[in-house]
Amino acid sequence: MKFGPCPVADAEGTILAHSIQLGGKRLRKAHLLTREDIETLGAAGVTTVTVARLDAGDVAENEAADRIARAMRVDGVDIRTASTGRINLHAATAGLLTVEKTRIDALNAIDPAITVATLANYSAVEAGQMVATVKIIPYAVGGELVAAAEAKAGEGAALAVHQFRSLRVGLAQTQLAGSKASVLAKSAELTAARLARSGSRITSERRTAHEAAALAEALKPLAGENDLLIAFGASAVSDEDDVIPAAIRLAGGRVERTGMPVDPGNLLVVGELAGKPVLGAPGCARSPKENGFDWVLDRIAAGLNVTSDEIAGMGVGGLLAEIPSRPQPREARGARRIEIGGVLLAAGRSSRMGAHNKLLARFDGEALVHRSARTLVEAGLRDVVAVLGHQAGEVGAALSDIGIRTVENPQFASGIASSLATGIRALSAKVDAAIIVLADMPAVSSDDIGSLVDAFRAHGGKAIIRATASGQRGNPVILPRALFAEIEALQGDTGARHIIENSDLEVIDVELGEAARIDVDTPDALKAAGGVIED
């Protein structure tokens, strides 16, 4: 591939390296310049453009990313559609991500043009969460490099999401004379919150004296009824013959390891009784903050073995207490990852388009409404709902293969308020906010959606996030759940602007550039944005 300035007269068939605004028409970065584009540029007085020209054997960025991602040996992972040289991989289910670092390192060593990034090894993930991304840096990469990456990717497993199992858990807690019932109750509550991550639950609890023989008798029946046993001691473990490890052996079990190189979490005990794993919880497990107990608990829930050697290897990265930036994923009642749902507004009448429905216009052969929905899907949102109205049958048919839900608003002619309310009501109760996306904005990308989502999460899910173009408000916008009731009460042809401007919540503007304000309400705007009406 050759990259650099080129006379406009010679630029047909090249890839534009930088966006150019020509009056009402915008030629976007990565656009393949046509003869019509050359004429438009010439008429505007543009004489030179910076472009990329592919050589024979080069593979375009999207194809290269797709080929490499699909050559990777993965399990429990969904591979999405490539866009702008990037293809994202998402967890097919909630579970624990494992990554073969040597395999990923080998792919990244082939050439700087090819990059693969993943979450950290042993990250707990939710269904639909992005776990890895393959990104091609230039607009194209040599075919021999792509072939080398495919071969390397196919040599061995790269990453896998091990699905969490719903475990039955028996809980035992020992008591001393001064033990408080409230502390024991809180420990049980926090443990239940930790288990909820994997869909596991405490089925029975026994409390006994802080003595090895008494605890052993409590563990035996729990082992017969459950998949996992957890024991909290009234006093911290200080020796491999202390109460919890001694009780496991007295009950007929085996102690795999006492102690781990993770802080907090040093005083963990790992063992086995009647074929069931037993965890002696360290004192720090009475707190919601992340500790070594979480690491081992997640691996057991994911069906992974936890041996003494594996625990010995947890020291690098195991210093948790002194890392204030490390997220604390659990609170007493099971705090979780902040999730955003998507509402795609696709009910409008296209009144300024004459007899045509702008949402069915074609952009690079794809219906505009399908393009907008795909952008949301590729952004990895938890739940996406398209609100239909005008020509609902035709618009719904254009979305039939995209894998999102659709809901019809019979009151669409009354204005945008009813469509907003319809979409908000249709979202999953598990989402913390909704990103409102107009289906007639073809320039908004999945990366743009990702930038807005990242800003929302960075502000703890407590702010309104608004896209801007050169500092001027635009779309999309993210609205927290706290505003849903007000949105559902809106009436007429009015959006959420009044709610946003009068809310007590902080409004965070995220600059997206022209993408935040380019819509296609008229035939001229549609043509300028690259759309084509097909009769």
C-alpha positions in Angstrom: 0.0 0.0 0.0 1.2 3.5 -0.9 0.1 6.4 1.3 0.5 10.1 0.7 -0.6 13.2 -1.3 -2.0 12.6 -4.7 -3.3 14.9 -7.5 -7.1 14.9 -7.5 -7.1 14.0 -11.2 -5.3 10.8 -10.4 -7.1 9.8 -7.2 -10.0 7.7 -8.6 -10.1 4.3 -6.9 -7.9 5.4 -4.0 -8.9 5.5 -0.3 -9.4 9.0 1.2 -7.2 9.4 4.3 -8.9 12.4 5.8 -12.5 13.6 5.8 -13.3 16.6 3.5 -16.4 18.8 3.8 -17.6 20.2 0.5 -20.6 22.4 1.2 -23.4 20.1 2.0 -21.5 17.0 1.1 -19.0 15.2 3.3 -16.4 12.7 2.0 -15.5 10.6 5.0 -12.2 9.2 5.9 -11.7 5.7 4.3 -14.1 6.6 1.5 -13.3 5.0 -1.9 -13.1 7.9 -4.3 -15.2 7.6 -7.4 -15.2 9.5 -10.7 -18.1 11.6 -9.3 -16.1 12.4 -6.2 -13.1 13.5 -8.4 -15.4 15.8 -10.4 -16.9 17.2 -7.1 -13.4 17.8 -5.7 -12.2 19.5 -8.8 -15.3 21.7 -9.0 -14.6 22.8 -5.4 -11.0 23.8 -6.3 -9.4 20.9 -4.4 -6.2 19.9 -6.3 -4.5 17.5 -3.9 -5.8 14.9 -1.5 -4.0 12.5 0.8 -4.9 8.9 0.0 -4.0 5.3 0.3 -3.5 3.3 -2.9 -3.6 -0.5 -2.6 -1.0 -2.7 -4.2 -1.6 -6.0 -5.8 -2.1 -8.6 -3.1 -3.1 -6.1 -0.4 -6.1 -7.0 1.7 -8.5 -4.3 2.7 -8.8 -3.5 6.5 -12.2 -5.0 7.1 -11.5 -8.2 5.3 -8.1 -8.6 7.0 -9.6 -8.1 10.4 -12.4 -10.6 9.7 -10.1 -13.2 8.4 -7.7 -13.0 11.3 -10.5 -13.0 13.9 -12.2 -16.0 12.4 -9.0 -17.9 12.2 -8.5 -17.5 15.9 -9.4 -20.6 17.9 -11.9 -19.4 20.5 -14.6 -20.9 22.6 -17.7 -19.3 24.1 -17.1 -16.2 22.1 -19.2 -14.4 19.4 -17.3 -12.7 16.5 -19.1 -9.6 15.2 -18.9 -7.8 11.9 -15.8 -5.8 10.9 -16.0 -2.0 10.6 -13.3 0.6 10.1 -10.7 -2.1 10.2 -11.9 -3.4 13.6 -13.8 -6.6 14.6 -14.9 -7.1 18.1 -15.3 -10.4 20.0 -18.0 -10.7 22.7 -18.7 -13.2 25.4 -21.5 -15.6 24.3 -22.3 -16.2 28.0 -21.5 -15.0 31.4 -18.3 -16.7 32.6 -14.6 -16.5 33.1 -12.3 -15.4 30.3 -9.0 -17.3 29.8 -6.4 -15.9 27.4 -3.3 -17.6 26.1 -0.8 -14.8 26.3 1.8 -16.5 24.1 -0.7 -16.9 21.3 -1.9 -13.2 21.4 1.8 -12.1 21.7 2.7 -14.1 18.6 -0.1 -12.5 16.6 0.9 -9.0 17.7 4.6 -9.8 16.8 3.8 -10.4 13.1 3.6 -6.8 12.1 2.5 -3.5 13.8 -0.3 -3.2 11.3 -2.0 -6.2 12.9 -3.2 -5.7 16.5 -5.1 -8.0 18.9 -6.2 -6.8 22.4 -8.0 -8.7 25.1 -9.2 -8.3 28.6 -7.0 -9.6 31.3 -6.6 -13.3 31.8 -9.2 -14.7 34.2 -11.5 -11.7 33.8 -15.1 -12.4 34.9 -17.4 -11.3 32.1 -21.1 -10.9 31.4 -22.9 -12.2 28.3 -22.4 -9.8 25.4 -19.4 -8.1 27.0 -16.5 -7.3 24.6 -13.6 -9.5 25.5 -11.2 -8.9 22.6 -10.8 -6.8 19.5 -8.7 -7.2 16.3 -7.7 -3.9 14.7 -5.9 -3.3 11.4 -4.1 0.0 11.7 -3.7 1.0 8.0 -6.4 0.8 5.3 -5.0 -2.4 4.0 -2.3 -4.9 4.9 -0.2 -7.2 2.7 -1.8 -10.6 1.9 1.2 -12.5 3.1 0.9 -10.9 6.5 -2.7 -11.8 6.8 -1.9 -15.4 5.8 0.8 -15.5 8.4 -1.6 -14.2 11.1 -4.2 -16.8 10.0 -1.7 -19.6 10.3 -0.5 -18.4 13.7 -4.0 -17.9 15.0 -4.9 -21.5 14.0 -2.0 -23.1 15.8 -3.7 -23.2 19.2 -6.5 -21.9 21.5 -6.3 -18.1 21.9 -9.1 -17.4 24.3 -12.2 -18.9 25.8 -15.1 -17.9 28.0 -15.9 -20.7 30.4 -19.6 -20.5 31.3 -20.4 -19.9 34.9 -22.3 -22.8 36.5 -25.2 -22.3 38.9 -23.8 -24.0 42.0 -25.5 -25.1 45.2 -23.4 -23.8 48.1 -23.3 -25.0 51.7 -22.1 -22.3 54.1 -20.5 -23.1 57.5 -19.5 -20.5 60.1 -17.8 -21.0 63.4 -18.4 -18.9 66.5 -16.5 -17.9 69.6 -18.0 -16.6 72.8 -17.7 -13.0 71.6 -19.0 -13.6 68.0 -21.8 -11.3 66.9 -24.8 -12.7 65.1 -24.9 -9.5 63.0 -21.4 -10.3 61.6 -22.3 -13.8 60.7 -25.5 -12.6 59.0 -23.5 -10.0 57.1 -21.0 -12.6 56.0 -23.8 -14.8 54.6 -25.3 -11.8 52.8 -22.0 -10.8 51.2 -21.3 -14.4 50.2 -24.7 -14.6 48.5 -24.0 -11.4 46.6 -20.7 -12.9 45.4 -22.4 -16.1 44.3 -25.1 -14.2 42.4 -22.5 -13.3 39.7 -22.6 -17.0 38.6 -26.2 -17.6 39.3 -25.2 -19.7 42.4 -26.9 -19.7 45.7 -26.5 -20.7 49.3 -28.9 -23.6 50.0 -28.1 -24.2 53.6 -26.1 -22.7 56.4 -24.7 -24.2 59.6 -23.2 -22.4 62.6 -21.0 -24.2 65.1 -18.3 -23.8 67.7 -14.9 -22.7 66.6 -13.5 -26.3 67.0 -12.1 -28.6 64.3 -14.4 -31.6 65.4 -17.5 -29.4 65.5 -16.8 -27.9 62.1 -16.1 -31.3 60.6 -19.5 -32.6 61.7 -21.1 -29.5 60.1 -19.3 -30.0 56.8 -20.2 -33.6 56.3 -23.9 -33.2 55.6 -23.3 -30.0 53.6 -21.0 -32.0 51.2 -23.8 -34.4 50.5 -26.3 -31.7 49.5 -24.2 -29.1 47.6 -21.7 -28.6 44.9 -19.4 -26.3 46.9 -18.6 -25.7 50.6 -17.5 -22.4 52.1 -16.4 -22.1 55.7 -15.8 -18.9 57.6 -13.8 -19.1 60.8 -14.4 -17.0 63.8 -10.6 -16.5 64.0 -8.2 -16.1 61.1 -6.2 -19.2 59.9 -2.7 -19.1 61.1 -1.4 -22.6 60.5 -2.1 -25.6 58.2 -3.4 -27.4 61.3 -5.7 -24.6 62.4 -9.5 -25.2 62.8 -10.6 -25.0 59.1 -7.9 -27.1 57.5 -8.0 -29.6 60.4 -11.8 -29.9 60.1 -11.6 -30.7 56.4 -9.2 -33.6 57.1 -11.3 -34.8 60.1 -14.3 -34.9 57.9 -12.4 -37.2 55.5 -11.4 -34.6 53.0 -8.1 -33.3 51.7 -6.4 -29.9 52.0 -4.9 -28.7 48.7 -3.3 -25.5 50.1 -3.4 -23.2 53.0 -2.4 -19.6 52.1 -2.1 -17.8 48.8 0.1 -15.0 47.4 -2.8 -12.5 47.0 -3.3 -9.6 49.3 -5.9 -9.3 50.6 -6.7 -13.0 50.6 -3.5 -14.5 52.0 -5.4 -16.7 54.5 -7.4 -18.7 52.1 -7.8 -22.5 52.5 -8.5 -24.7 49.4 -9.5 -28.3 49.9 -11.9 -31.1 48.8 -14.5 -33.2 50.7 -16.5 -36.0 49.1 -15.5 -34.8 45.7 -16.7 -31.3 46.4 -14.4 -28.2 46.6 -14.1 -26.6 50.0 -13.0 -23.0 50.5 -11.9 -21.7 53.9 -12.7 -18.0 53.4 -10.1 -15.5 54.6 -11.3 -12.7 56.8 -11.3 -10.2 54.0 -14.1 -12.1 52.4 -16.4 -10.5 54.9 -15.9 -7.3 52.9 -17.3 -6.6 49.4 -13.8 -5.5 48.2 -12.1 -7.7 45.7 -9.7 -10.2 47.2 -8.1 -13.6 46.5 -11.3 -15.4 47.6 -13.1 -13.9 44.5 -10.4 -15.2 42.2 -10.7 -18.7 43.3 -14.5 -18.6 43.7 -14.9 -17.5 40.1 -12.7 -20.2 38.8 -14.6 -22.9 40.6 -17.9 -21.5 39.3 -16.5 -21.6 35.8 -15.6 -25.3 36.2 -11.8 -24.7 36.3 -9.5 -26.6 38.6 -7.7 -24.7 41.2 -4.5 -26.5 42.2 -1.7 -25.5 44.6 0.6 -24.7 41.7 -2.0 -22.4 40.1 -2.5 -20.5 43.3 1.3 -20.2 43.7 1.2 -18.4 40.3 -1.2 -15.7 41.4 1.4 -13.5 43.0 2.1 -11.3 40.0 -0.8 -8.9 40.0 -1.9 -10.2 43.3 -1.3 -7.1 45.3 -4.8 -5.7 45.5 -4.9 -3.7 48.7 -2.6 -0.9 47.4 -4.3 -0.4 44.0 -7.1 2.2 44.6 -7.8 2.3 40.9 -8.7 -1.4 40.7 -12.5 -1.7 40.3 -14.4 -3.2 43.2 -17.0 -5.2 41.3 -19.2 -6.3 44.2 -21.1 -4.5 46.9 -23.2 -6.0 49.6 -26.2 -6.4 47.3 -24.3 -7.5 44.2 -23.2 -4.3 42.4 -22.5 -5.1 38.8 -21.2 -3.8 35.5 -23.1 -0.7 34.4 -25.2 -1.7 31.4 -26.7 0.5 28.7 -29.6 -0.4 26.4 -30.2 1.0 23.0 -33.4 2.7 21.6 -33.4 3.1 17.9 -36.0 5.6 16.8 -37.3 4.4 13.4 -41.0 5.3 13.5 -41.0 8.6 11.6 -43.0 9.4 8.5 -40.1 10.9 6.4 -42.4 13.7 5.6 -39.8 15.8 3.8 -38.7 12.9 1.6 -41.8 12.9 -0.6 -43.1 9.4 -1.4 -40.0 7.7 -0.1 -39.0 6.4 3.3 -35.5 7.6 4.1 -34.9 4.6 6.4 -35.0 2.3 3.4 -32.5 4.3 1.4 -29.3 2.4 0.6 -25.9 3.2 1.9 -23.3 1.1 0.2 -26.0 -1.4 -0.6 -27.4 -1.5 3.0 -30.7 0.0 4.2 -30.1 3.0 6.4 -32.2 1.6 9.3 -30.2 -1.7 9.1 -26.9 0.3 9.1 -28.0 2.2 12.2 -29.1 -1.0 14.0 -25.9 -2.7 13.1 -23.9 0.1 14.6 -25.7 -0.5 18.0 -25.2 -4.2 17.8 -21.5 -3.9 17.0 -21.1 -1.5 20.0 -22.0 -4.5 22.3 -25.0 -3.0 24.0 -26.9 -5.3 26.4 -30.3 -4.7 24.9 -31.4 -3.0 21.7 -34.9 -2.1 20.7 -36.0 -0.5 17.4 -39.3 1.5 17.6 -41.3 1.2 14.4 -44.3 3.2 13.2 -44.5 4.5 9.6 -44.3 1.5 7.2 -43.6 -0.7 10.1 -43.8 -3.8 7.9 -41.1 -2.7 5.4 -38.8 -1.2 8.1 -39.2 -4.3 10.3 -38.4 -6.5 7.3 -35.1 -4.6 6.8 -34.2 -5.4 10.3 -35.1 -9.1 10.3 -31.6 -10.4 10.2 -29.9 -8.1 12.6 -30.8 -9.8 15.9 -32.5 -7.0 17.7 -36.0 -6.6 19.1 -38.6 -4.4 17.5 -41.7 -2.8 19.0 -44.4 -0.9 17.1 -45.7 2.5 18.3 -49.3 2.9 17.1 -49.2 6.6 18.1 -46.1 7.4 16.0 -48.0 10.1 14.1 -48.4 12.1 17.4 -44.7 12.9 17.5 -41.3 11.7 18.8 -42.4 11.7 22.5 -44.6 8.6 22.1 -41.8 6.7 20.3 -39.3 7.6 23.1 -41.7 6.3 25.7 -42.4 3.2 23.7 -38.7 2.4 23.4 -37.9 3.1 27.1 -40.8 0.9 28.3 -39.6 -2.0 26.1 -36.0 -2.1 27.4 -34.9 -4.8 29.8 -35.3 -4.0 33.5 -31.6 -4.8 33.9 -30.2 -1.8 32.0 -29.1 1.3 33.9 -29.6 3.7 31.0 -30.7 4.1 27.4 -28.8 5.5 24.5 -31.3 7.2 22.2 -30.2 6.9 18.6 -32.0 8.4 15.6 -32.1 5.9 12.7 -31.5 8.6 10.1 -27.9 9.5 11.2 -25.6 7.4 8.9 -22.3 8.9 10.1 -22.6 7.6 13.7 -20.2 4.6 14.1 -20.0 1.9 16.7 -16.8 3.6 17.9 -18.8 6.7 18.5 -21.4 4.7 20.5 -18.5 3.2 22.5 -17.1 6.6 23.3 -20.5 7.7 24.8 -20.8 4.4 26.7 -17.3 4.7 28.1 -18.1 8.3 29.3 -21.3 7.1 31.0 -19.4 4.3 32.9 -16.6 6.6 33.8 -19.1 8.9 35.6 -20.5 6.0 37.5 -23.7 5.8 35.5 -24.9 9.0 37.2 -24.7 11.6 34.4 -26.4 12.5 31.1 -24.1 11.9 28.2 -24.6 14.0 25.1 -22.9 13.9 21.7 -21.6 17.2 20.3 -20.3 18.5 17.0 -17.8 21.3 17.3 -19.2 22.0 20.8 -22.9 22.2 19.6 -25.3 19.6 21.0 -26.2 16.7 18.8 -27.1 13.0 18.9 -27.0 10.3 20.3 -27.7 10.9 24.0 -27.5 8.6 27.0 -30.2 9.0 29.6 -29.9 7.3 33.0 -32.8 5.2 34.4 -33.5 7.9 36.9 -35.1 9.9 34.0 -37.1 7.1 32.5 -40.4 8.0 34.3 -40.1 11.6 33.0 -39.5 10.4 29.5 -42.5 8.1 29.6 -44.6 11.1 30.6 -43.6 13.2 27.5 -46.3 14.1 25.0 -46.4 15.5 21.5 -43.6 16.2 19.1 -41.0 16.9 21.7 -37.8 15.0 22.6 -36.0 14.8 25.9 -34.1 18.2 25.5 -36.3 19.9 28.2 -35.7 17.0 30.6 -31.9 17.1 30.0 -31.6 20.9 30.5 -33.7 20.9 33.7 -32.3 17.8 35.3 -30.2 18.0 38.4 -27.8 15.4 36.8 -24.5 16.5 35.4 -24.5 16.7 31.6 -21.3 15.5 30.0 -20.6 16.4 26.4 -18.6 14.0 24.2 -17.3 15.5 20.9 -18.0 13.2 18.0 -17.5 15.8 15.2 -19.9 16.1 12.2 -21.3 12.6 12.9 -23.3 14.0 15.8 -25.4 16.3 13.5 -25.6 14.7 10.1 -29.1 13.5 9.4 -30.9 12.8 6.2 -34.3 14.6 6.4 -34.3 15.7 2.8 -33.4 14.2 -0.6 -30.5 16.6 -0.9 -29.2 15.7 2.5 -29.6 12.0 1.8 -27.6 12.3 -1.5 -24.9 14.4 0.2 -24.4 11.7 2.8 -24.0 9.0 0.2 -27.5 7.5 0.2 -29.5 6.3 -2.7 -33.3 5.9 -3.0 -34.2 2.7 -4.8 -37.6 2.6 -6.4 
